[in-house]
Amino acid sequence: MTQDRDAETTRRRLLTGVGLAGLAGTVAACGGGPASSVPGTGSGPASSSAAGGGQAGGSGAALASTGEIPLGGGKIFTAARVVVTQPAAGDFKGFSAVCTHMQCIVDQVANGTINCPCHGSRYSVTDGHVVAGPAPSPLPPQALKVQSGQISLG
């Protein structure tokens, strides 16, 4: 009887270990950082998106020209982890490109929302508020500087 009990204990430990390893893999796949970013694609001026582009880093480095940001849409700068939108003509907004749910990098700006590929969270291009969850909070705003037709972090 002791052998049966030992075998059952070993079997339970093995299954628990396998379950925890699977959970760890799922969490790692959903985790943030550049490894989880997925470049997006967009179509047309109202649903444009671009991952990358611009220069990463601090303020002063130009991300894009004002003409590169579509009216009613936006552009994602993955390296700088920022999204620049233009909800109204000449009105440029900056938001963190890091989803507030699981810290994935958003990958698309389409139909008035900034979209996360990991779990479907969507944020408004106007003010970053959550349009569709599971994101618990809005995208944090990022200060922009618009000068001489150039947009930079500021």
C-alpha positions in Angstrom: 0.0 0.0 0.0 2.9 2.3 0.7 4.1 1.9 -2.9 0.7 2.9 -4.3 0.7 6.0 -2.1 4.2 6.9 -3.2 3.4 6.4 -6.8 0.2 8.6 -6.4 2.3 11.4 -4.7 4.9 11.3 -7.5 2.2 11.4 -10.1 0.6 14.4 -8.5 3.9 16.2 -8.2 4.6 15.5 -11.9 1.2 16.8 -13.0 1.5 19.9 -10.7 5.0 20.6 -12.2 3.7 20.3 -15.8 0.7 22.6 -15.0 3.0 25.2 -13.5 5.4 25.0 -16.4 2.4 25.6 -18.8 1.2 28.5 -16.8 4.7 30.0 -16.8 4.8 29.7 -20.5 1.4 31.4 -20.9 2.4 34.3 -18.7 5.7 34.7 -20.5 4.0 34.8 -23.9 1.6 37.5 -22.7 4.2 39.5 -20.9 5.6 42.8 -22.1 8.7 43.9 -23.7 9.9 44.1 -27.2 9.8 40.3 -27.7 6.0 40.4 -27.4 5.5 43.3 -29.8 3.9 42.4 -33.1 4.2 44.9 -36.0 0.8 46.0 -37.2 -0.6 46.7 -40.6 -3.3 49.2 -41.5 -5.1 50.2 -44.6 -6.2 53.6 -45.8 -5.9 56.9 -44.1 -8.5 56.3 -41.4 -6.9 53.0 -40.2 -3.2 53.5 -40.7 -0.6 52.0 -38.5 3.1 51.5 -38.5 5.3 49.8 -36.0 8.8 51.1 -35.6 9.9 54.2 -37.5 11.3 57.3 -35.9 14.0 57.3 -33.4 13.8 55.8 -29.9 14.8 57.6 -26.8 14.4 60.9 -25.2 12.8 64.2 -26.1 14.0 66.2 -29.0 14.5 63.4 -31.5 11.9 63.7 -34.3 9.5 60.8 -34.4 7.7 61.9 -37.6 6.5 64.8 -39.6 2.9 66.0 -39.0 2.0 64.7 -42.5 2.9 61.1 -41.6 0.1 61.0 -38.9 -3.2 60.2 -40.6 -6.3 62.3 -39.6 -8.5 60.2 -37.4 -5.8 57.6 -37.0 -2.2 57.4 -35.8 1.2 55.8 -36.0 3.0 53.5 -33.5 6.7 54.0 -32.8 7.6 50.7 -31.2 11.2 51.6 -30.3 10.1 54.8 -28.5 7.0 52.9 -27.1 4.7 55.7 -28.1 1.6 56.1 -30.2 1.0 59.5 -32.0 -2.6 60.1 -33.1 -4.4 63.0 -34.9 -8.0 62.8 -33.8 -8.8 66.2 -35.4 -7.0 68.2 -38.0 -3.7 69.6 -36.5 -4.5 68.1 -33.0 -1.7 65.6 -32.2 -1.9 63.3 -29.1 0.8 61.1 -27.6 0.1 57.9 -25.6 2.2 55.1 -24.2 2.3 52.1 -26.6 2.3 49.7 -23.7 -1.1 48.1 -23.0 -2.3 48.5 -19.5 -3.5 44.9 -19.3 -0.4 42.7 -19.8 2.1 45.3 -21.0 2.1 44.1 -24.6 3.0 46.6 -27.3 -0.1 47.8 -29.2 0.2 47.0 -32.9 -2.5 48.8 -34.8 -4.4 52.1 -35.1 -7.7 51.5 -36.9 -11.3 52.9 -36.9 -10.6 55.4 -34.2 -8.9 53.0 -31.8 -5.4 51.9 -30.7 -5.4 48.1 -30.6 -3.5 45.5 -28.6 -2.9 42.2 -30.3 -2.6 40.1 -27.0 -6.1 40.2 -25.6 -8.1 42.6 -27.7 -7.9 45.8 -25.6 -8.8 48.9 -27.6 -8.2 52.5 -26.6 -9.5 55.8 -28.0 -7.3 57.8 -30.4 -8.8 61.0 -28.8 -7.8 60.5 -25.2 -6.5 57.0 -24.7 -9.5 55.8 -22.7 -10.4 52.1 -22.8 -13.0 51.4 -25.5 -12.9 47.6 -25.0 -11.2 45.6 -22.3 -9.7 43.7 -20.6 -7.4 46.7 -20.1 -8.0 48.1 -16.6 -7.0 51.7 -17.3 -6.4 54.2 -20.2 -3.1 54.5 -22.0 -1.0 57.1 -20.2 -0.5 60.3 -22.1 3.0 61.2 -23.5 4.0 64.8 -23.9 4.7 65.7 -27.5 6.3 68.7 -29.1 5.1 69.8 -32.5 7.4 72.4 -34.1 8.1 73.2 -37.8 6.0 70.3 -39.0 8.0 67.8 -36.8 6.7 65.7 -33.9 9.0 64.7 -31.1 8.7 63.6 -27.5 8.7 66.6 -25.3 
